[in-house]
Amino acid sequence: MDPQQLTGWHKSSHSHFEENACVEVGTGPGVVGVRDTKQAALAARPVLVYSAGAFAAFLAHLTGGR
């Protein structure tokens, strides 16, 4: 999927702007994109794209399934 087609970008609730450690998450059909907020000025902004299942498994691992 082309990262330009991802929508609904929002900043992670765990981002910390004072430490310049912010990420944004966007979605598309069956996928989740992750990008660095600091790179907003870049024309070709890098985006990591994961399947929705892989991203859900990642979050479950981080939260211990909570």
N, C-alpha and C positions, 0 to 999 in steps of 0.2 A: 504494500500500500504506500502511496505517496504521502509523506508526512504533512504535506500542504493540505491534505483532505481531512486531517484530524480537526475536531471541533471541541468546544466546551473547555478550553484550557483554563485551568485554575491552579493557584499556588497551593502547594502542599501545606497542610495545617501544622506540619512539623518543621517547616522552613524557618530560618532565623535570619532576618534581613540585616541585623546589626553585624553578624559575622559573615555576611556575604555568602550565605549557604542556602540558596533558594532553588527549588525545583518546581516545575509546573507539570501537570498531568493533563493530557487530552485524550479523547476517545474517537474511534471510528468503528465501523462494523466488525466486531470480533477482535479488535486490537486496542491497545493502550499505548500512548506515546509519552515519553518522558524527555524533558528538555531543561536546560540551565537558564534560569531567569536572567542571569548576568549577560547573556549573549544576545539580548533583544536587538541590538544594533546591527548584528550580522545579517547580510542579505541571504545567505544560505545557512540558516541556523541548524546546527546538528540536532537530530532527534533520534532517540533510541525507541524502536517500535517492538512491542512484545505481543504475543497472542494474549487474549483476555484470560485464558486459563493459566498461562505461565505467570502473568502478573498477579493473579489471585493466589497462586501457590507461593509466590515471593512474599506477598503481604501476610499470608497465613504463617509463613516461616518467621517473619519479623515479629509478629504479634503473638506467637506461640499458639495460634488457633483461637485466640480470644475474639 
